[in-house]
Amino acid sequence: MSGLKEVPTDQVYEKEDVSLAALQIVIDGVACSEATKLMRHAGVYITGLIMADMKGNLDAEKQKAILSIIEMASEADSPCFKL
C-alpha cells in the first residue's frame, strides 16, 4: 500500500467525519457505476461495517435512513458512464 500517505498532523479529522466520508464513498460507488447486484449487496455490507465501527453514535432512525439512502443510490439510473 505504498500509494497511501499519512495524514499531516495539522489535518486531524474526527472519527465521525471520516465515517461519514466513508459512507459517502459507498453511496457514490453504488450510485455512480454499473454496479452488479453483488456489488450493491457489498455496498450494504460495507455500510453495516462502517456503522458498526461508529459504535452506537447513530440511533436506529439514522441507521435506517442511511441504509435507505444506500438502497436508493443502488437503484438510481446513473448517467455517469453513459455516452
Number of C-alpha atoms within 10 A of each C-alpha: 4 4 4 6 7 5 9 7 7 6 7 8 10 8 11 13 10 12 16 14 12 16 21 13 14 22 23 15 18 26 23 17 17 17 15 11 11 9 15 22 16 14 24 21 12 15 23 16 11 17 20 13 13 14 8 10 12 14 8 10 8 11 17 12 11 19 18 13 14 25 18 14 19 27 13 13 12 14 11 10 8 7 4
